[in-house]
Structure formats: C-alpha cells, structure tokens
Amino acid sequence: MKILAIETSCDDTGISIIKTPQNKKSGFDVLANIISSQIEIHKKYGGVFPAMAKREHQNNLVPTLEKALKTVGMLKISKNQISDSKNGTLKEILDRESSLYENLKKFLEKYEKPDIDLIAVTKGPGLEPCLWVGINFAKALSFFWNISIVPVNHIEGHILVNFLDLPLQAGNHKINFPAISLVVSGGHTQLILLKKIGNYEIIGETRDDAAGECFDKAAKILGLGYPGGPIISKLASQDIKPNTQSPKLPRPMMNTKDYDFSFSGLKTAILYHHKKQSIKTQKSKEYITQMCAEIQQTIIDVLIKKTIKAAKDYKAKTVILGGGVSANQELRKQLKEKIKKEILNCDFLVPEPILSTDNALMIAITGYFHRTKKIAWQKIKADANLRI
C-alpha cells in the first residue's frame, strides 16, 4: 500500500509518500518526505500569522506535491480534459482557496493519477485556517483521483512517527506497552498514557503556556529572534562554567503530585530577571548565554521530572518523546540518561530531529494505523482543538 499524506497544521507545508511494511520484519519505506518551511516569512513578526500561513500553504501545496511525486517517479505527463461537472466540484471544494484551485487545476490537467492507495490528512489540532487548506486540498485530490481518505490527529502523529523503523509483530509494531509519551511543542505539552495504538489517555498537560511557547517568549525577551527554541539551545551550549552569579530560575510545578505543567510563571520570572539587569548586562554575551542555559535547563528539569514520575507510577515499559521541542539535544540526552538510571528495562523512543518538527511522514504513518477508518471526503472537517 502507498500512502500520500498532507500536513498543514501550522506553518510547515508537508507532503509525504510511504510504502507500508510488506512483512513482519520490515518497517515503513519512505519514498518522499518534502517540507516547505515558512520560518523566514514569519520570523520578522516573532510568531506565526494564521492568515499569512494559510496564503503560503495555498502557494506551496501543489509545488510540494509535484516535487514529492517527481522524487518517486510518479509524475507522468498526460493532458487530461477536465469535464465541466468535475471542474465545478473542484471549484466548489476550493471555493475559499481560489489560488490553490487555479494551481491544482493546471496540475491535474497536466499529470496522470499517481499510483496511490490512500490519502491521509491532518484534521487537527492546529491553526484552523491552515488546517482547512490542507483538508480541502486532500478532499479535491480524493474526489478527482477517486482515492480513499483518512483524517489524522496531529498529536498522535508526533507519537507514532517513532514507529517508523520498528518491525511488525503479530500485526502490530513491536513496542512494549504500557508506554508514556511526552509530546512537547510550541502549542502542546502533554503526558499521554498509551495502552496500545489507538488507546490513549492524557494524564497531564500544561495549564497555560506550552514549553515551546515559553522558549519563544523567552527568546523574545532576550532579543534573540524567532523561533526561540533552536536559538536558546545553540546559545546555551556556549555557556561558560556556571558560578554563583549565574541566573537562577524557579521550576514551576516540578514537585506537585500531578502530571501537569505550567510555564507562564517561568516566562514572568525571566522577564523580571531581565528587567533588573543594566542595559550593558542585558546585551552582554555572558549574561545572554547564562540565561539561555538556565532557561533551557529549567524547562528540561520540569519535563523530565514529570515524565519519570508518570513512567514509574504507570509502570511504563516504554517512554516516547515527540513534538518540536524533542529536537532539543539536551532534552533527548538527559531524558535518555534519566530513564536508564531510574527505570529498569524501559525502552526509549525519540525521532530523528528532522522528524520532531511538523512533517507529513508522521501523518502518513498514523494514516496507516487508521487505514480502516476511511470516510467520505465530503465529511472531513477541521478541528483546531482536536484531542487525542
């Protein structure tokens, strides 16, 4: 089975094509995984503007699809005549994305239907204008090519992308359950209990800002730009040996008995600490690198403490890390070391850094696990607040 996946939940336009496992000893075969980033467009504003992101998705989807199909040799020229009735339906589906309609119509007229068995598309959560662009694009392709479609939960995608290279066993991927997954990104910080694939329970989540959002806001306070996580991580690695003058920040909710998080207070503490410094100190390399190191370590300390507590309490046999912040090398390293030290016989799964951020490959893999849950393209709707 070949699956085409579409991801437009925020500011990355993703198209992926995978071939599903042929036997119990093989993993997924990634045929294409193309990501069109909008970071350079949004960084000047210090965050993502939904309307602008929607516009860019309209511009990027057809070229990204074309590139993906060309990568796998599925792009075959054939001048098609689109009937008035089909053209009318395409126009109706993409009524709110006129530029996308024009681009897709030219594409469909130029190329043959590719050898695709299933279309997977992100339903939510995410920015609603962005989600709708991807969904309507998927609906148009599903209608025109007569290919079944399955909606996918973006958060589940961040979890299941970890199963990319795992071999099948008895019809399921070889993973030891129960598992605890920490999904940490700009919009979400959640601890999720996995009893099996498709059976999830959110046992803890942020009560205000997500960890990734805290990184971004901290970077803005320090005048470092957007996105904040990678910048803070890079500068933190340059920190000189800590001394008594190094900044000390609170670890919010780290020792509470639940599994919830809170990062708004940390953002406030960073702001107050920064305001107390002289202009000269605020701009000094020493202060900035020390603050970055302390901000990063504070967030890591809280995330790890809660994750380890949940893993112990639920007797987890596997800990899974996912989401954009999982690309942070220190978080990956320290969580792995803590699991090895404190939890016996517990596996640790974390994706390659490029698969930590939003991508369509994770949507394709999740689509595979829900391949029997196909629905009519007319019934798919975006759900910006979708829960796992």
C-alpha positions in Angstrom: 0.0 0.0 0.0 1.2 3.5 -0.9 0.0 6.4 1.2 0.1 10.1 0.3 0.0 12.4 3.4 -0.7 16.1 3.7 0.3 18.3 6.7 -0.7 22.0 7.1 -1.5 22.4 10.8 0.8 25.4 11.3 3.5 27.0 9.2 5.1 24.0 7.5 3.7 22.6 4.3 4.4 18.8 4.3 3.8 16.1 1.6 5.0 12.6 2.2 4.6 9.3 0.3 5.3 6.0 2.1 5.1 2.3 1.2 3.7 0.3 4.1 5.5 -2.8 5.6 5.5 -5.9 3.4 6.2 -8.3 6.2 6.7 -8.6 9.9 10.4 -7.9 9.7 10.3 -4.6 7.8 9.4 -1.0 8.7 8.0 1.7 6.5 9.6 2.6 3.3 9.8 6.4 3.0 9.5 7.2 -0.7 9.3 11.0 -0.2 9.1 13.5 2.7 9.1 17.1 1.5 8.7 20.1 3.8 8.3 23.7 2.7 9.1 25.9 5.7 7.7 29.4 6.3 10.1 30.3 9.1 11.8 33.1 7.1 8.4 34.7 6.4 7.2 34.6 10.0 10.4 35.3 11.9 10.2 39.1 11.3 6.9 39.1 13.2 8.1 37.0 16.1 5.4 34.3 15.5 3.0 32.7 13.1 0.3 34.7 11.5 -2.5 32.3 10.6 -3.8 34.3 7.6 -0.3 34.6 6.2 0.4 30.9 6.8 -2.8 30.0 5.0 -1.8 32.0 2.0 1.7 30.4 1.9 0.1 26.9 2.2 -2.0 27.7 -0.9 1.2 28.7 -2.8 3.2 25.7 -1.5 0.9 22.7 -1.7 0.9 22.0 -5.5 4.7 22.5 -5.9 5.4 20.4 -2.9 3.2 17.6 -4.1 4.8 17.8 -7.6 8.2 17.6 -6.0 7.2 14.6 -3.9 5.7 12.7 -6.9 8.7 13.5 -9.0 11.1 12.2 -6.3 9.5 8.7 -6.5 8.9 8.7 -10.3 5.2 9.0 -10.1 4.9 12.2 -12.1 3.7 11.2 -15.6 2.6 13.8 -18.1 -0.8 13.2 -19.7 -3.0 16.0 -21.0 -6.3 15.5 -19.2 -9.6 17.0 -20.2 -11.5 18.0 -17.0 -15.2 17.8 -17.5 -17.4 20.8 -16.6 -19.0 18.8 -13.8 -15.7 17.7 -12.3 -14.3 21.2 -12.6 -17.4 22.6 -10.9 -16.9 20.2 -8.0 -13.2 21.1 -7.7 -14.1 24.8 -7.7 -16.7 24.2 -5.0 -14.3 22.3 -2.8 -11.7 25.0 -3.1 -14.1 27.9 -3.0 -12.1 29.7 -0.3 -8.7 28.9 -1.8 -9.0 30.4 -5.3 -5.3 30.5 -6.0 -4.9 26.9 -4.9 -7.8 25.9 -7.2 -6.1 27.5 -10.2 -2.7 25.8 -9.4 -4.3 22.4 -8.8 -6.5 22.6 -11.9 -3.3 23.1 -14.0 -1.6 20.2 -12.2 -4.5 17.8 -12.7 -4.7 18.7 -16.4 -1.0 18.1 -16.9 -0.4 14.8 -15.0 -1.8 11.3 -14.7 -3.3 9.9 -11.5 -0.3 8.5 -9.4 -0.1 5.0 -8.0 -1.5 6.0 -4.6 -3.9 3.8 -2.5 -4.8 6.1 0.4 -4.7 9.8 1.3 -4.0 10.8 4.9 -4.5 14.4 6.0 -4.2 16.3 9.3 -7.6 17.1 10.8 -6.3 18.9 13.9 -5.3 20.2 16.3 -3.7 23.3 14.8 -4.4 26.7 13.3 -7.9 26.4 11.8 -7.2 28.5 8.6 -4.1 26.4 7.9 -5.9 23.1 8.6 -8.7 23.9 6.2 -6.2 24.5 3.3 -4.7 21.0 3.7 -8.1 19.4 4.2 -9.7 21.0 1.2 -6.6 20.1 -0.9 -6.9 16.5 0.2 -10.7 16.5 -0.5 -10.0 17.8 -4.0 -7.4 15.1 -4.7 -9.6 12.4 -3.2 -12.6 13.4 -5.3 -10.7 13.8 -8.6 -8.5 10.7 -8.3 -11.1 8.6 -6.5 -8.7 7.7 -3.7 -9.9 6.9 -0.2 -9.1 9.4 2.5 -8.5 9.2 6.3 -8.3 12.1 8.8 -5.4 12.1 11.2 -4.8 13.6 14.7 -1.6 15.7 14.6 -0.6 14.8 18.1 -0.9 11.1 17.5 1.4 11.7 14.5 4.1 13.0 16.8 3.9 9.8 18.8 3.6 7.3 16.0 6.4 8.7 13.9 8.6 6.9 16.4 7.4 3.6 14.9 9.0 4.4 11.5 11.7 1.8 11.6 10.2 -0.7 14.1 9.3 -4.2 12.6 5.8 -5.6 12.7 5.0 -8.3 15.2 1.6 -10.1 15.3 0.0 -7.4 13.2 1.2 -4.6 15.4 4.5 -2.8 15.8 7.0 -4.3 18.2 6.7 -2.0 21.2 6.3 -2.8 24.9 3.1 -1.4 26.5 2.1 0.5 28.5 4.0 3.5 27.3 4.2 7.1 28.4 4.6 9.7 25.7 5.8 13.3 26.3 4.6 15.4 23.4 6.2 18.8 23.7 5.9 21.6 21.2 5.0 25.3 20.7 1.3 24.6 21.2 1.3 21.4 23.3 2.9 20.0 26.4 1.2 16.7 27.3 1.9 13.4 29.0 -0.1 10.6 27.4 -0.6 7.1 28.5 -0.6 4.5 25.7 -2.2 1.2 26.5 -1.9 0.3 22.8 -2.0 2.0 19.5 -5.3 3.9 19.3 -6.0 3.7 23.1 -4.7 6.9 24.7 -5.3 8.9 27.9 -4.0 12.4 28.6 -2.7 12.2 32.2 -1.1 15.6 32.3 -0.8 18.8 30.3 0.1 22.4 30.6 -2.3 24.7 32.4 -1.2 27.7 30.4 1.9 28.2 28.1 3.4 25.2 26.3 7.1 24.6 26.7 7.9 25.6 23.1 5.9 28.8 23.6 7.9 29.5 26.7 11.1 29.1 24.7 9.8 31.6 22.0 8.7 34.2 24.5 12.0 33.9 26.5 13.9 34.4 23.3 11.8 37.5 22.5 12.5 38.9 26.0 16.2 38.5 25.4 16.0 40.0 21.9 17.1 36.8 20.2 14.5 36.3 17.4 12.1 33.5 16.3 11.8 30.6 16.7 13.2 30.7 20.2 13.9 27.0 20.9 16.8 26.4 18.5 18.4 29.8 19.2 18.3 29.3 23.0 19.6 25.8 22.6 22.5 27.0 20.5 23.5 29.7 22.8 23.0 27.5 25.9 25.7 25.2 24.5 28.2 28.1 24.6 27.6 28.8 28.3 30.7 29.2 30.4 31.1 27.2 33.6 28.3 28.2 36.0 29.2 30.3 39.0 27.4 31.9 42.0 26.4 34.8 39.8 24.6 32.7 37.2 20.9 33.3 36.9 18.6 31.0 38.9 15.0 30.5 37.8 12.1 28.7 39.5 11.0 25.2 38.4 7.2 25.7 38.2 5.1 22.7 39.4 8.0 20.4 39.3 7.3 18.8 42.6 3.5 18.7 42.5 1.8 15.3 42.8 0.1 15.5 39.5 1.5 15.3 35.9 0.5 18.9 34.8 2.8 21.7 33.7 2.8 25.5 33.9 5.3 27.7 32.1 3.6 31.2 32.3 5.2 31.9 35.6 8.6 31.0 34.3 8.2 33.5 31.4 7.3 36.1 34.0 10.4 35.2 36.1 12.6 35.6 33.0 11.1 39.0 32.2 11.6 40.3 35.8 15.2 39.0 35.9 16.0 40.6 32.6 14.5 44.0 33.6 16.6 44.0 36.8 19.8 44.0 34.8 21.6 47.1 33.4 21.4 47.7 29.7 25.0 46.8 29.4 24.4 43.5 31.2 21.3 42.7 29.2 23.4 42.9 26.0 26.5 41.1 27.3 27.3 37.7 25.8 28.0 36.3 29.2 24.5 37.2 30.6 22.7 36.0 27.5 24.4 32.6 27.3 24.0 32.0 31.0 20.3 32.9 30.8 19.8 30.7 27.8 21.5 27.8 29.6 19.3 28.3 32.7 16.1 28.7 30.7 16.8 25.5 28.8 17.8 23.6 31.9 14.7 24.8 33.9 12.3 23.6 31.2 14.2 20.3 30.8 14.2 19.7 34.6 10.4 20.1 34.8 9.7 18.0 31.7 11.9 15.1 32.8 10.7 15.1 36.5 7.1 14.8 35.4 7.8 12.2 32.7 9.8 10.0 35.0 7.2 10.2 37.7 4.5 9.2 35.2 6.6 6.4 33.8 7.2 5.0 37.4 3.6 5.4 38.5 2.1 3.7 35.5 4.9 1.1 35.3 5.7 2.1 31.7 7.8 -0.3 29.6 8.5 2.4 27.0 8.9 6.2 27.1 8.2 8.1 23.9 9.3 11.6 23.1 7.8 13.7 20.3 6.9 17.2 19.2 9.1 20.1 18.0 10.9 20.6 21.3 12.0 16.9 21.2 14.6 18.1 18.7 16.4 19.7 21.6 19.6 17.7 22.1 19.9 18.3 25.8 16.4 17.2 26.5 16.9 14.0 24.4 20.3 13.3 26.1 19.2 14.0 29.7 15.9 12.1 29.4 17.6 9.1 28.0 20.2 9.1 30.8 17.5 9.5 33.5 15.4 6.6 32.1 18.5 4.4 32.0 19.4 5.3 35.6 16.0 5.2 37.3 13.7 2.8 35.3 14.9 -0.7 34.7 14.0 -2.4 31.4 12.4 0.6 29.9 12.8 1.4 26.2 13.2 5.0 25.0 11.9 6.1 21.6 12.7 9.5 20.0 12.5 10.5 16.4 15.3 11.9 14.3 15.4 15.7 14.9 14.1 16.4 11.4 11.0 14.3 12.3 10.5 16.1 15.6 9.1 19.2 13.9 5.8 19.1 11.9 6.1 16.8 8.8 3.8 14.7 6.6 5.7 11.5 7.3 4.2 11.3 10.7 0.7 11.8 9.2 1.3 9.0 6.7 2.4 6.5 9.4 -0.6 7.4 11.5 -2.8 7.1 8.5 -1.6 3.5 8.0 -2.6 2.6 11.6 -6.1 4.0 10.9 -6.4 2.8 7.3 -9.7 1.1 8.1 -11.2 4.4 9.2 -11.7 5.9 5.8 -14.5 8.4 5.5 -16.2 10.2 2.6 -14.2 13.3 1.5 -17.4 15.4 1.9 -17.5 14.7 5.6 -14.0 15.7 6.7 -13.8 18.9 8.7 -11.0 20.8 10.5 -10.9 20.6 14.3 -8.4 23.1 15.7 -8.9 21.9 19.2 -9.0 18.1 18.5 -8.0 16.0 21.5 -6.2 12.7 21.3 
